[in-house]
Amino acid sequence: MKTKTVILLIIILSAAIRFYNIDQKNLWFDEIYSWKISQGDVVQIVSETSGDIHPPLYYTVLKNWNKLFSDSVISMRILSVLFSLLSIFFIYRISKLFFKDDLPVIMILLMYAVSPLNIYYSQEVRMLNLNLLLCLGSVYFFYCFINKSSGMNGLLYTLFTVLAIYTHYFAFLILFTEVVVLMIFYLTKNVSKLSIKKYAGYFLVINIFYLPWYPTFFQQISKGQPWRTQQSFYEVAMNTGGYLTEIFLSPYIGYESMSAYYVSLLVPTVFLTFLIVCLIKLVRKRDFTMTDTISLFFFIPLLIAAIISFNQSIVFSRYLSIIVPFLLILIVYYSFKSFKRSAAVAIILFFTAASIYGTKIYYNNNFKNNDYRRIISYIEKDFKPEDEIIAEPHFMGWCIDYHIAHSGTNLKQPNILGWDMKMQLDSLGKRQDMNNLWFISDYSSRDNKEYDSLNAKMSSMGYERISEKMFYLVPAKVKVNYYRKRF
């Protein structure tokens, strides 16, 4: 009874932290993109995502959620919170597979409750927590299938896996790890040939269901993304260390004080030391068990992501947020396995305290990325009925589109005259109906080389600059110019 009460309190704590100030931070580009894509019908969503870098399931779910509960900032972010809270069920069930004692399970759930990285993505209109929930479900039913290869376990495993890989491509890292674990089970004679054959059947079904999307999948991963660059061994190592830091101290640790900087060095150092000590003890005891396979769901995706990032840089904290629960289970499992009970509890409390500090850092920062609310307010003050707006890059204008849809503003929707600055200006030069013009230039854009020559080019087309305002936002500055056509 006490255990159930404690777990209930942890769930309440998890919910309270994730709902707290949920609308404090502005909708940044990725969130606005989610909203924009979800405005189309299912065919449009599939079409748009086929040209993007993520599969279509989340946007379809978001579309239907918005129909039921509105597309307000709070409503859309609550969807991510719900996925985060539902994930607790699978974290609990997976933990119970490996721990008979309730204390380790409670400590895993507590660490998840105060995980700053999960809290961060719980307050973001993106697919990461849906992917987390589905990947956890896939892993749980995978182990259930290994223990008892029933049809129900196989069907539920197939369902969660198919939905996961239709949500985010990094779900394939979990699927790959499951195959590796199955091979380990087979080689250690902990699973029969019959179970292997049954699993192969479900694995085939998973791939059959994904056949319609495989051409898009291969096209997207082969071309990559132009904003992702190649990295050296040093850069990959630093990004990996940064990921371990952000897991416990939030993605905002870099904007804090020098004292926070020293903490950011301490925590990953302690974690790596902890891992090395545990591995040495395991090697000496030679008692690697099937329970230890849960750690592979952290190490294998991390290793594959590191290899991928040599060619295409990856934001580890974002794409690998799905393996954080496995890291927490790993910490608790090896703490109790390698140390005395009191020492294990102390180690776990250290990482919990670091996460609480990271959560405090997260809430002390009130931005996500470029906060367009300040820019919108600035333009609104002097916007006239005959004025027009251009936002470069064009997708930054979606923030204004969202503002128009949810407020009584006098602003017009931004004009999309092209996909880069050159196309915008070429099209503008052929227009005779745009005399008063607000031009927003976001320097966080990849193609911003021509931004500083904007005034000269506008002057050559007959525009006079009336005003200029610079906004210094994260991650770069944004310039707002107001032009009037000379007659």
C-alpha positions as CSV (number, residue, x, y, z in Angstrom):
1,M,0.0,0.0,0.0
2,K,2.9,2.4,0.8
3,T,4.5,1.7,-2.5
4,K,1.4,2.5,-4.4
5,T,0.9,5.7,-2.5
6,V,4.5,6.8,-3.2
7,I,4.2,6.0,-6.9
8,L,0.9,7.9,-7.0
9,L,2.7,10.9,-5.4
10,I,5.5,10.6,-8.0
11,I,3.0,10.7,-10.8
12,I,1.3,13.7,-9.3
13,L,4.7,15.4,-9.0
14,S,5.5,14.5,-12.6
15,A,2.3,16.1,-13.8
16,A,2.7,19.2,-11.7
17,I,6.2,19.9,-12.9
18,R,5.2,19.4,-16.6
19,F,2.0,21.4,-16.4
20,Y,3.8,24.3,-14.5
21,N,4.2,27.4,-16.7
22,I,3.5,25.3,-19.8
23,D,2.7,28.4,-21.9
24,Q,5.6,30.5,-20.5
25,K,8.0,30.0,-23.5
26,N,7.2,31.1,-27.0
27,L,6.4,28.6,-29.8
28,W,9.7,28.3,-31.6
29,F,10.2,27.2,-35.2
30,D,9.8,23.4,-34.8
31,E,6.6,23.8,-32.8
32,I,5.2,26.3,-35.4
33,Y,6.1,23.8,-38.1
34,S,4.1,21.1,-36.2
35,W,1.1,23.4,-36.0
36,K,1.5,24.4,-39.7
37,I,1.7,20.8,-40.9
38,S,-1.3,19.8,-38.8
39,Q,-3.5,22.3,-40.5
40,G,-3.7,20.2,-43.6
41,D,-5.8,17.1,-44.2
42,V,-4.2,13.6,-44.0
43,V,-3.2,13.5,-47.6
44,Q,-1.5,17.0,-47.3
45,I,0.2,15.9,-44.1
46,V,1.7,12.8,-45.8
47,S,2.7,14.9,-48.8
48,E,4.4,17.6,-46.6
49,T,6.2,15.1,-44.4
50,S,7.5,13.1,-47.4
51,G,9.5,16.2,-48.2
52,D,10.5,16.7,-44.6
53,I,12.7,14.6,-42.3
54,H,10.1,12.9,-40.1
55,P,7.3,10.5,-40.7
56,P,3.6,11.6,-40.6
57,L,2.0,9.9,-37.6
58,Y,2.6,12.7,-35.0
59,Y,1.2,15.4,-37.2
60,T,-1.9,13.3,-37.8
61,V,-2.4,12.8,-34.1
62,L,-1.9,16.5,-33.4
63,K,-4.4,17.4,-36.1
64,N,-7.1,15.3,-34.4
65,W,-6.1,16.5,-31.0
66,N,-6.5,20.1,-32.1
67,K,-10.0,19.3,-33.5
68,L,-11.1,18.1,-30.1
69,F,-9.3,20.5,-27.8
70,S,-8.2,23.5,-29.9
71,D,-4.7,24.5,-31.2
72,S,-3.9,26.9,-28.4
73,V,-0.3,26.8,-27.1
74,I,-1.5,25.1,-23.8
75,S,-3.6,22.5,-25.6
76,M,-0.9,21.5,-28.1
77,R,1.7,21.2,-25.4
78,I,-0.6,19.2,-23.1
79,L,-0.6,16.5,-25.7
80,S,3.2,16.1,-25.2
81,V,2.7,16.1,-21.4
82,L,0.1,13.3,-21.6
83,F,2.6,11.2,-23.7
84,S,5.2,11.9,-21.0
85,L,2.9,10.8,-18.2
86,L,1.7,7.7,-20.0
87,S,5.3,6.7,-20.4
88,I,5.5,6.3,-16.7
89,F,3.4,3.1,-17.0
90,F,5.9,1.4,-19.3
91,I,8.9,2.7,-17.3
92,Y,7.3,1.1,-14.2
93,R,6.5,-2.2,-16.0
94,I,10.0,-2.5,-17.5
95,S,11.6,-1.7,-14.2
96,K,9.4,-4.4,-12.5
97,L,10.8,-6.9,-15.0
98,F,14.3,-6.4,-13.5
99,F,13.7,-5.5,-9.9
100,K,11.9,-7.5,-7.2
101,D,12.5,-4.8,-4.6
102,D,10.2,-1.7,-4.8
103,L,12.9,0.8,-3.8
104,P,14.9,0.7,-7.1
105,V,11.6,1.1,-9.0
106,I,10.6,4.1,-7.0
107,M,13.9,5.7,-7.5
108,I,13.8,5.2,-11.3
109,L,10.3,6.9,-11.4
110,L,11.5,9.7,-9.2
111,M,14.5,10.4,-11.4
112,Y,12.2,10.4,-14.4
113,A,9.7,12.8,-12.7
114,V,12.4,15.4,-12.3
115,S,14.3,14.7,-15.6
116,P,14.9,18.2,-17.0
117,L,15.3,16.8,-20.5
118,N,11.9,15.1,-20.5
119,I,10.3,18.1,-18.9
120,Y,11.8,20.3,-21.7
121,Y,10.2,18.1,-24.4
122,S,7.0,17.7,-22.5
123,Q,6.5,21.4,-23.0
124,E,7.2,21.3,-26.8
125,V,4.8,20.6,-29.6
126,R,6.8,17.9,-31.2
127,M,6.8,14.1,-31.6
128,L,9.5,13.2,-29.2
129,N,7.3,12.2,-26.2
130,L,5.0,10.2,-28.5
131,N,8.0,8.4,-29.8
132,L,9.2,7.9,-26.2
133,L,5.9,6.3,-25.2
134,L,5.8,4.1,-28.3
135,C,9.4,3.0,-28.0
136,L,8.9,2.1,-24.3
137,G,5.8,0.1,-25.2
138,S,7.8,-1.7,-27.9
139,V,10.6,-2.6,-25.5
140,Y,8.2,-3.7,-22.8
141,F,6.2,-6.0,-25.1
142,F,9.5,-7.2,-26.6
143,Y,10.6,-8.5,-23.2
144,C,7.1,-9.9,-22.5
145,F,7.3,-11.8,-25.8
146,I,10.8,-13.2,-24.9
147,N,9.4,-14.4,-21.6
148,K,6.2,-15.7,-23.1
149,S,5.9,-15.7,-26.9
150,S,2.1,-15.4,-26.9
151,G,0.2,-14.0,-29.8
152,M,-1.1,-11.1,-27.8
153,N,2.5,-10.0,-26.8
154,G,3.6,-10.4,-30.4
155,L,0.7,-8.3,-31.7
156,L,1.2,-5.5,-29.1
157,Y,4.9,-5.5,-29.8
158,T,4.2,-5.2,-33.5
159,L,1.7,-2.4,-33.0
160,F,3.9,-0.2,-30.8
161,T,7.0,-0.8,-33.0
162,V,5.1,0.1,-36.3
163,L,3.6,3.2,-34.7
164,A,7.1,4.2,-33.3
165,I,8.9,4.0,-36.7
166,Y,6.0,6.0,-38.3
167,T,6.6,8.7,-35.6
168,H,10.4,9.1,-35.7
169,Y,13.2,7.4,-37.6
170,F,15.4,7.0,-34.5
171,A,12.8,4.4,-33.3
172,F,14.7,2.1,-35.7
173,L,17.6,2.3,-33.2
174,I,15.4,0.7,-30.6
175,L,14.2,-1.9,-33.1
176,F,17.9,-2.7,-34.0
177,T,18.8,-3.0,-30.3
178,E,15.9,-5.4,-29.8
179,V,17.3,-7.7,-32.6
180,V,20.7,-7.6,-30.9
181,V,19.3,-8.4,-27.5
182,L,17.3,-11.3,-29.1
183,M,20.6,-12.7,-30.6
184,I,22.2,-12.5,-27.2
185,F,19.3,-14.4,-25.6
186,Y,19.6,-17.0,-28.4
187,L,23.4,-17.4,-28.0
188,T,23.1,-17.8,-24.3
189,K,20.3,-20.3,-24.8
190,N,17.8,-18.2,-23.0
191,V,15.4,-18.3,-25.9
192,S,14.3,-21.2,-28.1
193,K,14.5,-21.5,-31.9
194,L,10.7,-21.5,-31.9
195,S,10.6,-18.1,-30.2
196,I,13.2,-16.8,-32.8
197,K,11.0,-18.0,-35.6
198,K,7.9,-16.4,-34.1
199,Y,9.8,-13.2,-33.6
200,A,11.0,-13.3,-37.2
201,G,7.3,-13.5,-38.3
202,Y,6.4,-10.4,-36.4
203,F,9.5,-8.6,-37.6
204,L,8.4,-9.3,-41.1
205,V,4.9,-8.0,-40.4
206,I,6.5,-4.8,-39.1
207,N,8.4,-4.3,-42.3
208,I,5.4,-5.1,-44.4
209,F,3.4,-2.3,-42.7
210,Y,6.3,0.1,-43.3
211,L,6.7,-0.8,-47.0
212,P,4.6,2.2,-48.2
213,W,7.0,4.6,-46.4
214,Y,10.3,2.9,-47.1
215,P,10.9,4.7,-50.4
216,T,10.5,8.0,-48.6
217,F,12.6,6.8,-45.7
218,F,15.5,5.8,-47.9
219,Q,15.3,9.0,-50.0
220,Q,15.4,11.2,-46.9
221,I,18.2,9.4,-45.1
222,S,20.3,9.3,-48.3
223,K,20.1,13.0,-49.0
224,G,20.4,14.1,-45.4
225,Q,19.8,17.6,-44.4
226,P,21.9,20.5,-45.7
227,W,22.1,22.3,-42.3
228,R,23.7,19.2,-40.8
229,T,27.5,19.2,-41.2
230,Q,30.3,16.6,-41.0
231,Q,32.0,16.4,-37.6
232,S,35.5,15.4,-36.4
233,F,36.1,12.8,-33.6
234,Y,36.6,15.7,-31.2
235,E,33.3,17.3,-32.1
236,V,31.4,14.0,-31.8
237,A,33.0,13.4,-28.4
238,M,32.1,16.9,-27.2
239,N,28.5,16.5,-28.4
240,T,28.2,13.2,-26.6
241,G,29.6,14.8,-23.4
242,G,27.1,17.6,-23.9
243,Y,24.3,15.2,-24.2
244,L,25.2,13.6,-20.9
245,T,25.3,17.0,-19.3
246,E,21.9,18.1,-20.8
247,I,20.2,14.9,-19.6
248,F,20.7,16.0,-16.0
249,L,21.1,19.8,-16.3
250,S,18.7,20.7,-19.2
251,P,19.6,22.2,-22.6
252,Y,19.7,25.6,-21.0
253,I,22.8,24.9,-19.0
254,G,25.0,26.8,-21.5
255,Y,23.2,30.0,-20.7
256,E,23.9,29.9,-16.9
257,S,26.6,31.2,-14.6
258,M,30.1,30.0,-14.2
259,S,29.0,28.0,-11.1
260,A,26.6,26.1,-13.3
261,Y,29.4,25.6,-15.8
262,Y,31.5,23.9,-13.1
263,V,28.5,21.7,-12.2
264,S,28.1,20.8,-15.9
265,L,31.7,19.5,-15.8
266,L,31.2,17.6,-12.6
267,V,28.0,15.7,-13.4
268,P,29.1,13.9,-16.6
269,T,32.5,13.2,-15.0
270,V,30.8,11.5,-12.0
271,F,28.6,9.6,-14.4
272,L,31.5,8.4,-16.6
273,T,33.5,7.4,-13.5
274,F,30.4,5.6,-12.2
275,L,30.1,3.6,-15.5
276,I,33.8,2.7,-15.6
277,V,33.8,1.4,-12.0
278,C,30.6,-0.6,-12.7
279,L,32.0,-2.1,-15.9
280,I,35.3,-3.0,-14.1
281,K,33.3,-4.8,-11.4
282,L,31.2,-6.6,-13.9
283,V,34.2,-7.8,-15.9
284,R,35.9,-9.1,-12.7
285,K,32.8,-10.9,-11.5
286,R,32.0,-12.2,-15.0
287,D,28.3,-12.2,-14.1
288,F,26.8,-10.5,-17.1
289,T,23.1,-11.6,-17.0
290,M,20.1,-11.1,-19.3
291,T,19.0,-8.3,-17.0
292,D,22.1,-6.4,-18.1
293,T,20.7,-6.3,-21.7
294,I,18.5,-3.3,-20.7
295,S,21.6,-1.2,-20.7
296,L,22.0,-1.9,-24.4
297,F,19.0,0.2,-25.1
298,F,21.1,3.2,-24.0
299,F,24.5,2.3,-25.3
300,I,23.6,0.9,-28.8
301,P,21.5,3.9,-29.9
302,L,24.1,6.3,-28.5
303,L,26.9,4.5,-30.4
304,I,24.9,4.5,-33.7
305,A,23.9,8.1,-33.3
306,A,27.6,9.0,-32.7
307,I,28.6,7.2,-35.9
308,I,25.9,8.9,-37.9
309,S,26.9,12.3,-36.6
310,F,30.4,12.0,-38.1
311,N,28.6,12.6,-41.4
312,Q,25.5,14.5,-40.3
313,S,25.6,16.4,-37.0
314,I,22.8,15.5,-34.6
315,V,21.3,17.2,-31.6
316,F,21.8,14.3,-29.3
317,S,19.6,15.6,-26.5
318,R,16.7,15.9,-29.0
319,Y,16.8,12.7,-31.0
320,L,18.2,10.5,-28.1
321,S,15.6,11.7,-25.6
322,I,13.9,8.4,-26.1
323,I,16.8,6.5,-24.4
324,V,16.8,8.6,-21.2
325,P,14.6,6.2,-19.3
326,F,16.9,3.3,-20.1
327,L,19.8,5.4,-18.7
328,L,17.9,6.0,-15.5
329,I,17.2,2.2,-15.2
330,L,20.9,1.6,-15.9
331,I,22.0,4.0,-13.2
332,V,19.7,2.4,-10.6
333,Y,20.4,-1.2,-11.7
334,Y,24.2,-0.9,-11.6
335,S,24.2,1.2,-8.4
336,F,22.4,-1.6,-6.5
337,K,24.4,-4.3,-8.3
338,S,27.8,-2.8,-7.8
339,F,27.6,-1.1,-4.4
340,K,26.2,-1.5,-1.0
341,R,22.6,-0.4,-0.6
342,S,23.5,2.9,1.3
343,A,26.1,3.8,-1.3
344,A,23.7,3.0,-4.2
345,V,21.0,5.2,-2.7
346,A,23.6,8.0,-2.3
347,I,24.7,7.7,-5.9
348,I,21.1,7.8,-7.2
349,L,20.3,10.8,-5.0
350,F,23.3,12.6,-6.4
351,F,21.9,12.3,-10.0
352,T,18.4,13.1,-8.8
353,A,19.7,16.3,-7.1
354,A,21.5,17.2,-10.3
355,S,18.2,16.8,-12.3
356,I,16.4,18.9,-9.8
357,Y,19.0,21.6,-10.3
358,G,18.6,21.2,-14.1
359,T,14.9,21.6,-13.8
360,K,15.4,24.8,-11.9
361,I,17.7,26.0,-14.7
362,Y,15.0,25.1,-17.3
363,Y,12.4,27.2,-15.5
364,N,14.7,30.1,-15.0
365,N,15.0,30.6,-18.8
366,N,11.8,31.8,-20.5
367,F,12.7,31.3,-24.1
368,K,12.7,28.4,-26.5
369,N,14.4,29.9,-29.5
370,N,13.6,33.1,-31.5
371,D,10.9,34.8,-29.5
372,Y,8.7,36.4,-32.2
373,R,6.3,37.9,-29.7
374,R,8.5,40.9,-29.2
375,I,8.8,41.4,-33.0
376,I,5.1,41.0,-33.6
377,S,4.3,43.6,-30.8
378,Y,6.8,46.0,-32.4
379,I,5.3,45.7,-35.9
380,E,1.7,45.8,-34.6
381,K,2.2,49.3,-33.0
382,D,2.7,51.0,-36.4
383,F,1.1,48.6,-38.8
384,K,-1.2,50.3,-41.4
385,P,-3.9,48.7,-43.5
386,E,-1.8,49.3,-46.7
387,D,1.3,47.6,-45.2
388,E,2.7,44.2,-46.3
389,I,5.0,41.8,-44.5
390,I,7.8,39.6,-45.8
391,A,9.6,37.2,-43.5
392,E,12.9,35.7,-44.5
393,P,13.3,32.8,-44.2
394,H,9.6,32.4,-45.1
395,F,8.8,29.9,-42.5
396,M,9.4,32.5,-39.7
397,G,6.3,34.1,-41.0
398,W,4.3,31.1,-39.7
399,C,4.7,32.6,-36.2
400,I,2.8,35.6,-37.5
401,D,0.2,33.3,-39.1
402,Y,-0.3,31.6,-35.8
403,H,-0.6,35.0,-34.0
404,I,-3.2,36.2,-36.6
405,A,-5.2,33.0,-36.1
406,H,-5.3,33.4,-32.3
407,S,-5.6,37.2,-31.7
408,G,-7.5,40.3,-32.8
409,T,-4.4,41.7,-34.5
410,N,-4.5,44.1,-37.4
411,L,-1.5,42.3,-39.1
412,K,-1.7,40.7,-42.5
413,Q,-0.3,37.3,-43.3
414,P,3.2,37.5,-44.5
415,N,3.8,37.2,-48.3
416,I,5.7,34.2,-49.5
417,L,7.5,35.4,-52.6
418,G,10.1,32.7,-52.8
419,W,12.2,30.2,-50.8
420,D,15.3,32.4,-50.2
421,M,16.3,36.0,-50.2
422,K,17.1,36.1,-53.9
423,M,13.7,34.7,-55.0
424,Q,12.0,37.0,-52.6
425,L,13.7,40.1,-54.0
426,D,13.3,38.9,-57.6
427,S,9.6,38.5,-57.2
428,L,9.3,41.8,-55.3
429,G,10.9,43.7,-58.1
430,K,8.1,42.5,-60.4
431,R,5.3,43.6,-58.1
432,Q,3.6,47.0,-58.4
433,D,1.2,46.6,-55.4
434,M,3.7,46.4,-52.5
435,N,4.5,50.0,-51.5
436,N,4.8,49.9,-47.7
437,L,6.7,46.9,-46.6
438,W,7.9,45.3,-43.3
439,F,10.9,43.1,-44.1
440,I,11.9,40.6,-41.3
441,S,15.4,39.0,-41.7
442,D,16.2,36.2,-39.3
443,Y,20.0,35.7,-39.1
444,S,19.6,32.2,-37.6
445,S,18.7,31.2,-41.1
446,R,21.3,29.0,-42.9
447,D,21.3,31.2,-46.0
448,N,21.8,34.7,-44.6
449,K,24.8,35.9,-46.6
450,E,22.7,38.5,-48.5
451,Y,20.9,39.9,-45.5
452,D,23.4,42.7,-44.9
453,S,23.0,44.0,-48.4
454,L,19.2,44.1,-48.2
455,N,19.0,47.9,-47.8
456,A,21.1,48.5,-51.0
457,K,19.1,46.1,-53.0
458,M,15.8,47.6,-51.8
459,S,17.0,51.1,-52.6
460,S,17.9,49.9,-56.2
461,M,14.3,48.8,-56.5
462,G,13.0,52.2,-55.5
463,Y,12.3,51.6,-51.8
464,E,13.3,54.0,-49.0
465,R,14.1,52.7,-45.6
466,I,11.9,54.5,-43.0
467,S,13.0,52.6,-39.8
468,E,15.2,49.7,-38.7
469,K,15.1,47.7,-35.5
470,M,17.5,45.0,-34.3
471,F,16.3,42.2,-32.0
472,Y,19.0,40.1,-30.3
473,L,17.4,36.8,-29.7
474,V,18.6,33.2,-29.4
475,P,20.3,31.8,-31.4
476,A,20.9,34.9,-33.5
477,K,19.8,38.5,-34.2
478,V,16.6,39.4,-36.2
479,K,16.4,42.7,-38.1
480,V,13.1,44.4,-38.9
481,N,13.2,47.1,-41.6
482,Y,10.2,49.2,-42.7
483,Y,10.4,50.4,-46.4
484,R,8.3,52.8,-48.4
485,K,8.2,52.9,-52.2
486,R,9.5,56.1,-53.7
487,F,7.2,57.6,-56.4
